[in-house]
Each structure stands twice: as structure tokens, then as C-alpha cells.
Amino acid sequence: MPKTFLAKFPAKSLCVFAFVVTALAVVLVEGLPGQSVYTPGKRPETEPWNAGLRMEMQAPPAQGVAVRAGRLFDPKSGTNLLNQIILLKGDRITDVGPADKIQIPPGAQVIDLSRATVLPGLIDHHVHLMQEQQPNDGRASFLGLHYALKNLNAGFTTLVDMGSPFSYAIVELRDAINKGWVPGPRLQVTGPQLNPRGAQAYASPSLVGPFGFGPGAPVWQNSQNINGPWAARAAVRDHSHYGVDWIKIYETEDYEGGGYPEPAGAGAFLPDGKMINVPSLSLEENQAIVDEAHRRGLKVACHAYGGEGLRSCLQAGVDMPMHVIVGVTGAEGLDEETMRYFQTPLADGTMRPVMQTLWDLIGDLEERDHKATGGKKSRFQLTELSFKRLTAAGVRQIFGSGAYIGGHGIQAFQFGVYVKWGMKPADALRMATSNAAGTLNFGLGQQVGYVEKGRYADLVAVNGDPLNDITEMERVKFVMKGGVVFKNDIFKNEVK
């Protein structure tokens, strides 16, 4: 724009003009208050993201930090506590309470979030940071770190990577973050999934050999040879030796040999709209996996859309059933047998949770489902039915997106879907805080999920009140992980 044009306007007007331009840019990326980036039938994806331009890191000073929180979401009560002070020292919270009862230490840095809502750092229990096959583990690690930082920038300070088919490099990324070699969210990982995930028949090799060893280079996920309980135990032991936190298994496949769906890869349905749920593992193999994993301190998660595969998963005592789109009998909206499993305690006495991803079920996947059924059904549509029944029965729902590639950093739109499906905003927020924390392994759940004394200083904040407008969670403005501020755009560019 020519300088002579700008010179016609007073300085105050130019400031307002600059604010409007900046605000419009923010709206284009994040949307307006009360509006979601999600529209039915379209999968939201993040824009290209440059960590060098978009992230900041402010380490806490030795004197500590005091955060003034105008509203502090408390998962225990499901309410906002007003006018709170959060004291931090290093990577831990040292005290929390009303402003008139908490004294700020001399010299402490004060972060003013007095007009914002502060929440515990969010947890996404189902992402795929290394979903794409890369030419080497080095590139896989850097790309995985890039995706991890996108999630952190969106407020997800803890992630569970639920499968890296081609590499164990996710274990090294977790350890590098924990050692402070690179910044990033807290991670728990499964490494490669234990068995194949079949959406359509695989290409057969030209030479005779075990499944998973051709054509092309062997893939970790497809070469475990889980055929029988002892082979299943051996695969779990291998994963344990390589340092994973969880075991991920596939219980259902989406195709019937060379038959349905038609055409191949068109979706997980028969032409009459019935879901295809071919069981991947036997009950005995599932039981061996769960037993061996628990002996080694690992937890087990199963991908199970429904049918016999879901039944085997639930009977074997898997810690985290995922998806649960139809019942063990294939019933839409679930069935009494499925509900009995969820209402029966696990071996350790705890009640079984459920995770129902949304991001990965829409977009291309929903289009393929509609193609297979003539537009009648999709996995996303059926998930609404099962979600409502499980939630009404009091089954603990865990936030998981299934995000890969373009889904990292955009998954908070799911909160709005949960609320649209009848969940209270406070319960939707619990899914990604206290509920998700309670399912983490190796005691991490006692360190995150709440803003409490002694826990990690993992905080996020939004300008508005998500209990009144849940779409605020799509516009996280402040992110702190372990006392380090990674983002602080609270009321940034506001005209005063």
C-alpha cells in the first residue's frame, strides 16, 4: 500500500486499521467466538505451521511464577473457581487457592490471566505422530516432533501415540522430550501396532514367504506373526524390550477377502448398510496379549469397531477399548451384552473406560462409507448412537482424536460435537483432563489432569468461558507445559 495513502490517516486510525487486519487473519484461521472450525461432512485440517515463527519458550525464573486466573476450571466440581492464584516453582505447582488466601512470593514473575479461563493442560489419548512411512528414522523423528509441537501449540500438553506402523522412533522422540533434548508435549507410546489393520486385501508377494515380508521392505506392524497365543506373547515381549508404554492391537478388519466392500477400500460396510467387522485375533490370543502386557506393567488398547472382535477385546480385559461403533452382536446403538461388559469391573477393580475418536472418522473415511452404503450410513453417524448410550450409562469417556498428518492441532473441535450430542460442557472438558489422566500408565496420571499442588505445571487458557461456549477450546491462547510458557496470546491485539 503506498505511503501517501497511509499518510492521509491519523496515527490512531492506523492502529485501529492494523488491529482489524490482524483480527481478520485470526478469524480466518481460528473462527469467531461461538463458531467451530468443523462443519458436518468436512474434516478440519490445520494450515502449514512453522514452529520457528509460531512458538515461543519462556522458562520460569528461579524465584517462581504466580498465575492470576480469573476463572480456573476444576474437573472435580465441574465448575470454574473464581479469582485464583496458581504458584509454580520449576516444573511443579506449589500452591493453588483464592487470591485473598495465597501470598505471591517476592520476586516471582506474575502472569496475568485474570480475564481468562485457565484449565489443566489437555490430553489427547489417540494420535499418530509417525503415521507416514519415511525413508529413514531420522526424518520420521523430525516430522513426528513437528506434529507433536503443533498439538502442544493447540493446548495438548500430553499425548498418547497409538501406533507408528513403520518405526520405533516414537520411543526415541518420547525419551528426547523427557531428557530435555527437544521441546514437546509429554508422550506415552505404543510403538508399532501389534498386528495388521485391514481396510482391503494386501498385495501378494511374488516369492513365497511369511505374511508381512513382501512386496517391498518389511513393515513392523505387519511382520509380528501373531498366529497363536505364544506368538502373541512373544510380540508383546519384543515391544516391552523396546521400551513402549502401551500395546496397541487391531481387533476388527474392514474387508471380507476379495469380496466386500465393493469396490475395495470403499468403506467398512456391506451394500445393505451392515458393518463389516471381521475379527483379527482369537479370544485366546487376546488373553495372552493382555496377560503378558500386564505382567510387564504395560496397558493394552484395542481398535474394535464391533462384532466378535469387540467381544474378544472386552472378554480379555483390554484396558482401553477404542471406537466401539456397534455392539458385539453388530447392533447399531450397541446391545445389552456390550453394555454388561462396560458395567463389569476390570481385574484391578476399576471400571472400564471407552475412547471414541471423531477426527479420523470424517472427511475421506466418511465419504468412502457413504459410497459403500449408497449414502445411508457411516462410522461417524453410528458413533453418535453408541456415544450417547455409553455416556447415558455413565461409562467414562476419554478424549482421543485419531489425528494424523492434517489433524494435529485442530482436534479441539471434538468438544463441540460432544456437547451437540448431549454431553455437558464440563463433562466434555473432563474427557481431556481428569478422565484421560486417569487412564495413563506408569503414574503419569497422578501428575497431570488437574491444577493441584504437586502436579506438573501444565496449564492452558482461553479468552472466554468454555462452560458457556465450548468452541472456546478451539481458540487456546495460552499454553504452559512444565512451567515453560510456549504460547501467550491472551487478549492479544485487543483495542483499548
N, C-alpha and C positions, 0 to 999 in steps of 0.2 A: 504494500500500500504506500503511495507517495507521501513523503514527509509534509509537503504543502497541504495535503488533505488533512492530516492529523493536527497540523498547526492551527486549524480553524477552531479546535475544540479546547475548552479549559481542561486543566490537569485532572480535576475531579471527575469530569465526564469520561476522560480516557481511562481512569481507574475502573469506573463502572463498566466501560466497554470491555476492558481486559477481563474483568470478572465474568461477564456474560459469556464471552468466548470460552473461557476455561470451564465454566459451569456446563455449557452446552457439550463440551468434549466429554465431561464426566458423565452426563446424562446418556450420551451415545454409547458409552462403554458399560455403565452400571445401571442405567434406568432411573426413573423418578421414584421418590418415596411412594409406597403403596403399589408399585408396579414391579412385576417379576420379569426376569430375562427369559423365562420359559413361556412358550405358547404351545398348546396341545398339538402333538404330532410332529414337533420340530425339536431336535436335540440341540440345546445350547452348547456352544463351544467357546473357549477362551481365544482372545486375539493373540498374535505373536507377542512374546513377552521377553524383555531384556532385563535380566537381573541387575546388570551394572547400572542401568538407568532408573530402575523402579524400586530397588531395595536400599535401605539404609540400615546400619547397625550401630546402636548406641549402647555401649556396655555400662552396667551400673557402677557408680562411683563407690569407693571404699566406705564412704560414710553411709551408704544405703540410699534407698529410694522410698518416697511416700507417694502413693497414687490416691488422688482425691476422686472418688467415684460418686457421681450424682445418684446413680442407680446401680446396684450390684445384684445381678441375678443369682439367686440361691436355689440350686437344684433340689435341696431337701424340702423347702417350703413351696417351691414353685412360684415364688414372688420376688419382687425387687426390694432389696433393702436400701433405704434412702440415706444419702449423705454419709457415706462410709469412707474410712481411711484404710488403705492396704499398705503395710510396711514390708519392705523387701531388703534382704541382705544377701549379696551374691546371687545365687540362682534359686533361693528359697523365700517363701513368705514367712515373716517372723511374727506378724500380728495383723488382725483384721477386726474392725469394730466401728461403732458410731464415731463421728468426728469429735463429739464432745467428750469422748472417753479414751481416745487414742492420742498420745502425745507424739508429735513428729520430732525425731531426734535432731539436735543442732547439726547443721551442715548437710543434712540429707537433701538430695535432689527431689523436688516436688514436680510431679506430672499432674497437670490439671485436667481431669476428665469429669469435672463437676456438672457438666451439662449433658453428659453422655451416659450410656448404659454399658457397664463393664460385665463381662461374662468369663467363665473359665475358658481356657484355650479349647478349641473344638477338636473332636476326634472323628476321623473317617476310618472306619474299620474295614474298608474294602476298596483298595486302589491297586493299580498295576503300573508301577513306575518303569518297568522294563518289559513292556508287552511286545515291543517290536524287536525283531531279530536284527542284530547289528553285526558288522564284520569282526568285531573283537570286543572283549570285556571292557577295555578302556573306554570305547565310545558308549557302550551300554551304561557304564557308570556315570559318565558326564551327562548323558541325556536323562538318566534317572535322577540325578541331582537337580537338573533344570526343572523337571516336573515336580520334584519334592519342594523346591523353593516356590513354585507357583502356588502349590497348596498352602504353604506357610504364609505367603502373602495374602491369601484369602482367609486366614484365621485358623487354619487346621494345623495346630501345633503338634499333633500326634497322628500318625498314620499306621495302618496295618497293611503291608503289601501282601495281597492274597494270590501271588503266583507270578513268577518270572520264568516262562517256559524254557528259555534258551540259556539261562545263566544263573550261577550262584553269586554273581557280582553284587546282587542286592544285599547280601550278608556283609560284604566289604563296605558298601555305602553306609549301612547302619553303623558299623563299627567306626568308620571315619568320622561320622557326625558325633557319635558318643565320645570319641577321643578329642574332639575339637579341631580336627584337621580341616574340616569344611563346615560351614553353617548349614543348618537344615532342621526339619522337624524331628521329633522322636519317632523312631521306627521299630516296629516288630515285623518279622518277615517269615514267609513260608519257604522261600527258595522255589525251585521248580515244582509245579503241581505233580502229584504222585502218579497220575495216570492220564490217558488221553481225554481230550474234550472233543467229542464228535458232533459236528454240525452237519457233516456229509461224509461220504466214504472217502478214504485216503487213496492216493495213487499207489499202485502196487509196484514193487521194485522189479528190475529185470533179472536180478540174481536171487537165488534162494538165501534167506537169512531171517533172523528174528524180526518181529514187528518193531518198527521204530528205527531201523538201521538202513533205510533206503526208501526212495532215491534221495540223493543229497546227503549232507552231513547229518549224523545222528543228533536228535534233539533230546535234551534231558528229560522233558516231560513224557515223551513217547517211548523211552527206552528203559523203563523201570522193570518191565516184565512181571507185573503183578498178576500172576496166574496161580492162585492158591494162597492160603494163609501164611505159609513160611516165606514165600517170596514177598508178601506184603510186609511182614515184619522186617525182612532184610532191607527193603526200600526205606522204611521208617528209620532204621538204624543208620543207613547212609546219610539221610538228611540230618539226623542228630549229630553225627560226626562232623558235618559241615557247618554246624552252628546255627540252625534255624530256631525260631521261637514257636512256630505253629506247623502243622501238617495240613495241606490242602488236598482234598480228594474230590473227584467228579463222580457223582452217583448216577447221573442220567445223561443219555445221549439223544441228539435231536433228529436221528435218521434211522431208517429201517433198511440196512443193507443197500442194495441198489434200487430200492423202491421209493417210498415216500421220505421226505417231502418231494413234491414234483413241481418245478424242476429241482434238481439237487441244490441244497443250500437255500431254498426258498423260505424256510421258516420252520418252526418246531410243531407243525400241525398237519393232520390229515385233511383231505378236502372237506370232510364233514365237520371240521372245526374241533375235533378231539385232539388233545395234545399228544405229541409223540414223546414218550419217556421210557426209552429202552434202558434197563438197568445196566450200569457199568461194572459193578462189583457184586459179589455174593455177600450174604449176611456174614458168613464165616470170615471172609477177607476183611470186611468192615470191623468185625470184632477184634481180629488180630491187629489191625492198624491202631484202633483206639487203645487197646491194652498195651501195646508196645510203646505208643506215644506217651501214655500216662506214666508208664514205668520210667520213662526218661524225662519227665517233667514238661512234656510238650502238650499243647492243646491241639484239638482237631476241628477243622471246619469243613463242611461238605457243601458242594454245589449240588442242589437237588431241586428240580422243578416240581416233582411229584411222582406218583406211582410207586412201584415196588422199590425203586432206588431210594426214594424218600423214606419208605418204611424201614429199609435196612439201616439207613443212616440213624433214624430215631431209635430203633431197637438196639443198635450197637452202642448207644450212649455218646454220640458225637457232641462235642461241647457247643458248636455254633452251626446250626442248620441255616443255610442261606437260600434265599429266593422263595421256596415253599409257595409256588404259584397255584397249584391244585393239590388235592388231597392224596393220600396214599392209595385210594381207590380210583384216582383220576377225577374226583368230583370237583367241579368249579365251586368256589366259595368254601372249599375244604369239606371235611366229613367228620363224623363223631370219632372215628378211630384216630385220625390225625390229632384232634383236639385232646384226646385222652393222653397221647404221648406228651403233649406240651404241658399237660396238667399233672404229670407224674415227675417227681424229683429225680435228678440225676444221681449217680452213685455217691457223690460227695454231699448230697442233701440239698443242693441248690436247685432252683427252678430253671428250666431250660429257656434261654432267650431265643430270639429269631432275628435275622437280618434280611431285609427285603430291599435290594438295590433298585434304583429307578433310572439313573442316567443311562446305564448300559442297555436298558430295555426299550428305549425310544429311538427316534431317528431311523437309521438304516435297519435296525432289527425289527422295529415296528412295521416298517414298510414291507419287509420280507414276510412277516407273519400275515399281514393283510393280503399279500399276494397268494400265499398258500391257502388262505381260507376264503378268498373272494371278498375280502374286506370285512368279514364277520367278527374276527377275534384277533387278539394279540396278547402277548405275555404281559404287557403293561396293563391292559384292561383287566385281565384276570387277577393281577396282583392287587388291584384295588379291592376286589372282593375278599381275597384272603387276608389282606392287611386289616380291613375293617373287622373281620371276625376274630382274628388273633388279638387285636387291640381291645375289642369289647370284652374278651375273656381275660384280660389283664396280663397277657403274655408280654414280657419285657422286650420292647423293640430297640434295636441297635442301629445307629446311623452307619450306612455303608452305601457308597455310590456306584462301585464298579468302574470308576473313572479310569480311562486310559487315553493317551495322546491328547485330544482336544478337551477332555473332561476335567483335567486338573485345574482347580481353582474356580470352577463355575458351579460346583455341586451343591452349593447352599440353596439353590432354587428348590431342592427337595423339601425343605422345611415348609414352604408354601403349599406343596402338594399334600403333605401330611395333614396340614390344617384344613385344606379343602376337603379331604377325605374324612373329616370329623374329629381329628385329634386336637386337643387343646394346645395353644402355643407353648405353654410351659412344658408339656409332655414332649412336644417336638424338640424343644431345646435340650431336655434331659437325654434324648436319644443320642446326641453328640457330645454329651458331657458326662453326667453321673452314670447313665446306663452303659455307655460304651466303655467308660473307665473300669466298671465292674467286671468286664469280660477280658481285660488284658492279662497277659501272662507274666510270670516272674515278679509279681508285686508291683508292677508299674501302675496298676490301677489305684494303689494307695497313695500315689504321688501326684496324680493328675485328676481332672474331672470336677474339682471343687476349688473355690478360692478359700483356703483354710490355712491356718498356721501349720508350718512344717512341710507343706506340699510345694511342688515346683511353682515358681513364679511364672506361670503360663496364663496370660490374660489377653482377651480381645475386647474391643469396644466398638459400638456403633453410635451414630448421632442420635437416633430416635429410640423408641421403646419397642422391642420386638414382641412384647406381650400384647401390644396394641396393633402393631404392624409387623408381621413375621417376615415380610420381604426385606426388612432392615438387615437381616442376616446376609443378604446378597451384597451389602454395601459395607463390609467391615472396614473401619477406618484406622484402627489401632491394633497392632499385633506385638505382643511381648512373649518371648519364649526363654525360660530360664533367666529372667531378669534383664535380658537384652532386648531392646526395642528394635524391631525390624520394620515397623511402619507406624507413622503417626500423622494421619491426615484428618484428625478430628476437627470439624468445622473449618477446614482449610478453604481458603478463597472466599470466606464469608464477608459480605459487605457490612461494615459497621458504621 
